[in-house]
């Protein structure tokens, strides 16, 4: 990401509030805050190895649960029905 430099010089006979207002306006026009907020919650993609490992773990857990259910050691409760 390229660094943006914004410079606002105080003019003679200008108060601090107006300098701050000009600086704020320049920041908003540059889009720096927009870019930072957009990237704030971005997550990078997981590696293929991690995705495969998670998938295999899920599949094995499902198989184990199904095996226990078939052996009668695990009773799956359904919602709303007694």
Secondary structure as GFF3:
##gff-version 3
##sequence-region A 1 82
A	DSSP	alpha_helix	16	30	.	.	.	ID=ss1
A	DSSP	alpha_helix	32	39	.	.	.	ID=ss2
A	DSSP	alpha_helix	48	71	.	.	.	ID=ss3
###
